Amino acid sequence: MAMIRHSFDEDVNQVLFEGNSYVKKVILNRPQKLNCLNHHMVSEMTKKLKAYEIDPGVKVVVLKGNGKAFCAGGDVVELYICTVAGHWSYAASSYKKNLFLDYVVATYGKPVVALIHGIVMGSGAGLSMHAAFKIVTENTAFAMPETSIGHFVDVGASYFLSRLPGFLGEYLGLTGTKIRGPDMVACGLATHFVLSKDLHLLESALDEVTSSDTSKISKVIRIYEHKPDVKQDGVYSRLEIINKCFSRKTAEEILSSLESEAGNRAEKWVLEAIKSMKAASPISLKISLKSIREGRTQSLDQCLARDYNICCHIMRRTVSIDYFEGTRAMILDKENTPPKWEPARLELVSDEMVGRYFSRVDEDDWESLQLPPRSNSVNMRRPKL
């Protein structure tokens, strides 16, 4: 019971709202939990962002996190407890609000600057990757590790991952591989690289902004921008092999191709990719692959609507209980034994099983995610960098 009380503790200081009349700051303030987003934080941020958007005096919104993480994801424990303690639709309702927050950031009528210092994963990526300006440092670490707990790459990841060079999005989504700030800039996940020692100077400079003009904001950022040190063994050095393996049609073929590469060259990253995929939920891998592939030709609102569909099926256990098994084993119990996935192997996951996650939920009172049109968006056009 103590864990449940702690999970639902609505501390008003979990998000701080600061700034001046022109620049508003939204600061994630749950450092002991790596700023993982819970229902209360999402609700508070959505309410404030909507108020700032209609305030003519506000010109820019800055997103940041206190502590060593920007945001390590959503509060998985809260979602798990919400589902097992009540009807699955309660968790789905909370998840819907998270998706709407991501949509608000992506379609915001004023520039949003995300200062992404430290860990950024899952819902933290969903919050920041949709901002107009995405500032990273040498200490930024990005990953989408959802398949390791029986979930899938969501919060609009099928939109932003599918638009990376080649098949890098499939690689990041299926393996949960962590990449650093320099590689994020190189592949397009981030817009600017700033040394961590200069981040407070940039933040202070942004405090002086009095205009929503993205070119003027870019000019301020460029003063502190630093050329990222892209390592020779980073993701771009792997892109040829990544494209060769992750362009395959199925998850089985991707894994088989990686194993063939491992036979030819025992490179560490290839072995780690194989290990990660073999440890992940087979059905989660297939859902994630299908979602990323569909996202390539879809708009963000279509991707978010699909995320909601899939999550509802996961919460109601339409096909598999892997999310609950993965959360129990990897996060709650933290056992030394791996989760017992069902189905246990990729070849046992049929196309029909996967397809059910992308279908309408068969309940009379269920409604798909309907996102309102927001044509007044800065982010619908790329800012001048």
Summary of the structure (lengths in Angstrom):
residues: 385
radius of gyration: 20.2
end to end distance: 49.9
largest distance: 60.8
contacts: 1327
relative contact order: 0.13
helix: 51%
strand: 11%
